[in-house]
């Protein structure tokens, strides 16, 4: 139970205004007299009184006789205002640590039980999104060494925020975290924000022109892959997990880092990769919808890429674009086309 005084609460009437700052400076540097302050600042006494009230609430001013005020240290005022908040934060952290210590040993017991239930199958099927999210949160809590993920698309802002809470916990525990997203995520505001936050938390983030499918590897012992509409399969067969790890390593080696200079630092190069992938798909006669799905973008965005390519190569139709791309050697090795299939 907190012992902090009840009156130690943060002010709730918004930030200090420029007028409040000017009033504080007047009392600090010129004169403690309220009438003189109002006159010098050219504001009515009633407005001065409003600023004095806000400054006094924050402990920045103290009455010093009739119509006089003494300016106080902002540092001491901040300490006084946040003392109870610090006590509450300390208490919450203590409870978090206590809960983890209390429940942590049960995690191994629970996972052992689940493994015995699934013994002989090596596969756990989750049939809907709620079950996937719940099971992934359980598995994440047991991760000790590494998380490897590949995401061809990103979810809604709400989904990303929920995922970041799990990611933040993993990284705080010293888990090595590597993830690959599509190049096109660099042009999506929420995805860009997500990548920047992950990078700042210590994750390694890369993007690739083509991301073939969703893959999550936990401690290189457990894999989570899509299964059916909104479902997933949890795989533990060592041979399968080792093979999926090789696939991740291949995708990772061909992806572009998102480094400290920001997710857009390699923009020119990565979007040339996207355009090259569009051309390879067009050469195989793929539809706009198919290409958009493969690249993890909307059909509308894909058509903007198409229009940009036509403008770059000075053509007007898809047929002319294909001819020009082949003539300029932009379609690359046929084996590259197979990679995008």
ChimeraX attribute file (.defattr): number of C-alpha atoms within 10 A of each C-alpha:
attribute: neighborCount
match mode: 1-to-1
recipient: residues
	/A:1	5
	/A:2	9
	/A:3	8
	/A:4	14
	/A:5	9
	/A:6	8
	/A:7	8
	/A:8	13
	/A:9	15
	/A:10	15
	/A:11	11
	/A:12	6
	/A:13	8
	/A:14	7
	/A:15	9
	/A:16	12
	/A:17	11
	/A:18	10
	/A:19	15
	/A:20	19
	/A:21	12
	/A:22	14
	/A:23	22
	/A:24	23
	/A:25	14
	/A:26	20
	/A:27	21
	/A:28	17
	/A:29	9
	/A:30	12
	/A:31	16
	/A:32	21
	/A:33	17
	/A:34	20
	/A:35	14
	/A:36	17
	/A:37	22
	/A:38	18
	/A:39	12
	/A:40	12
	/A:41	13
	/A:42	10
	/A:43	12
	/A:44	11
	/A:45	15
	/A:46	10
	/A:47	13
	/A:48	20
	/A:49	14
	/A:50	13
	/A:51	21
	/A:52	22
	/A:53	15
	/A:54	19
	/A:55	21
	/A:56	18
	/A:57	16
	/A:58	19
	/A:59	20
	/A:60	22
	/A:61	24
	/A:62	16
	/A:63	13
	/A:64	12
	/A:65	10
	/A:66	8
	/A:67	11
	/A:68	17
	/A:69	21
	/A:70	17
	/A:71	22
	/A:72	17
	/A:73	11
	/A:74	13
	/A:75	11
	/A:76	11
	/A:77	17
	/A:78	14
	/A:79	13
	/A:80	16
	/A:81	19
	/A:82	14
	/A:83	15
	/A:84	20
	/A:85	16
	/A:86	13
	/A:87	13
	/A:88	16
	/A:89	11
	/A:90	12
	/A:91	13
	/A:92	12
	/A:93	11
	/A:94	11
	/A:95	12
	/A:96	12
	/A:97	10
	/A:98	12
	/A:99	11
	/A:100	11
	/A:101	11
	/A:102	10
	/A:103	9
	/A:104	13
	/A:105	10
	/A:106	12
	/A:107	14
	/A:108	11
	/A:109	10
	/A:110	11
	/A:111	14
	/A:112	12
	/A:113	12
	/A:114	12
	/A:115	15
	/A:116	10
	/A:117	12
	/A:118	13
	/A:119	11
	/A:120	9
	/A:121	11
	/A:122	17
	/A:123	17
	/A:124	16
	/A:125	17
	/A:126	20
	/A:127	15
	/A:128	14
	/A:129	13
	/A:130	12
	/A:131	15
	/A:132	20
	/A:133	17
	/A:134	11
	/A:135	14
	/A:136	16
	/A:137	13
	/A:138	14
	/A:139	16
	/A:140	16
	/A:141	14
	/A:142	15
	/A:143	18
	/A:144	14
	/A:145	14
	/A:146	17
	/A:147	23
	/A:148	21
	/A:149	19
	/A:150	24
	/A:151	18
	/A:152	24
	/A:153	19
	/A:154	17
	/A:155	12
	/A:156	11
	/A:157	12
	/A:158	9
	/A:159	11
	/A:160	15
	/A:161	14
	/A:162	12
	/A:163	15
	/A:164	16
	/A:165	10
	/A:166	15
	/A:167	19
	/A:168	16
	/A:169	13
	/A:170	22
	/A:171	17
	/A:172	11
	/A:173	13
	/A:174	12
	/A:175	19
	/A:176	17
	/A:177	21
	/A:178	20
	/A:179	20
	/A:180	26
	/A:181	27
	/A:182	26
	/A:183	30
	/A:184	23
	/A:185	24
	/A:186	23
	/A:187	13
	/A:188	13
	/A:189	10
	/A:190	17
	/A:191	21
	/A:192	17
	/A:193	15
	/A:194	19
	/A:195	26
	/A:196	19
	/A:197	14
	/A:198	20
	/A:199	20
	/A:200	12
	/A:201	15
	/A:202	16
	/A:203	21
	/A:204	18
	/A:205	22
	/A:206	24
	/A:207	27
	/A:208	26
	/A:209	26
	/A:210	24
	/A:211	21
	/A:212	18
	/A:213	13
	/A:214	15
	/A:215	20
	/A:216	22
	/A:217	23
	/A:218	21
	/A:219	17
	/A:220	18
	/A:221	17
	/A:222	21
	/A:223	25
	/A:224	23
	/A:225	17
	/A:226	17
	/A:227	14
	/A:228	11
	/A:229	9
	/A:230	13
	/A:231	17
	/A:232	22
	/A:233	18
	/A:234	22
	/A:235	19
	/A:236	22
	/A:237	15
	/A:238	14
	/A:239	10
	/A:240	14
	/A:241	19
	/A:242	17
	/A:243	10
	/A:244	18
	/A:245	19
	/A:246	11
	/A:247	12
	/A:248	20
	/A:249	12
	/A:250	11
	/A:251	18
	/A:252	22
	/A:253	11
	/A:254	13
	/A:255	21
	/A:256	20
	/A:257	18
	/A:258	20
	/A:259	17
	/A:260	10
	/A:261	9
	/A:262	15
	/A:263	24
	/A:264	15
	/A:265	14
	/A:266	16
	/A:267	15
	/A:268	9
	/A:269	11
	/A:270	21
	/A:271	18
	/A:272	13
	/A:273	16
	/A:274	20
	/A:275	18
	/A:276	20
	/A:277	24
	/A:278	26
	/A:279	26
	/A:280	27
	/A:281	21
	/A:282	19
	/A:283	18
	/A:284	11
	/A:285	11
	/A:286	14
	/A:287	12
	/A:288	19
	/A:289	14
	/A:290	13
	/A:291	24
	/A:292	17
	/A:293	15
	/A:294	22
	/A:295	25
	/A:296	25
	/A:297	20
	/A:298	14
	/A:299	17
	/A:300	12
	/A:301	14
	/A:302	22
	/A:303	16
	/A:304	12
	/A:305	17
	/A:306	20
	/A:307	16
	/A:308	13
	/A:309	20
	/A:310	19
	/A:311	12
	/A:312	10
	/A:313	13
	/A:314	12
	/A:315	16
	/A:316	12
	/A:317	11
	/A:318	16
	/A:319	12
	/A:320	14
	/A:321	23
	/A:322	20
	/A:323	13
	/A:324	17
	/A:325	20
	/A:326	15
	/A:327	10
	/A:328	11
	/A:329	10
	/A:330	15
	/A:331	21
	/A:332	15
	/A:333	10
	/A:334	9
	/A:335	9
	/A:336	13
	/A:337	17
	/A:338	11
	/A:339	11
	/A:340	17
	/A:341	14
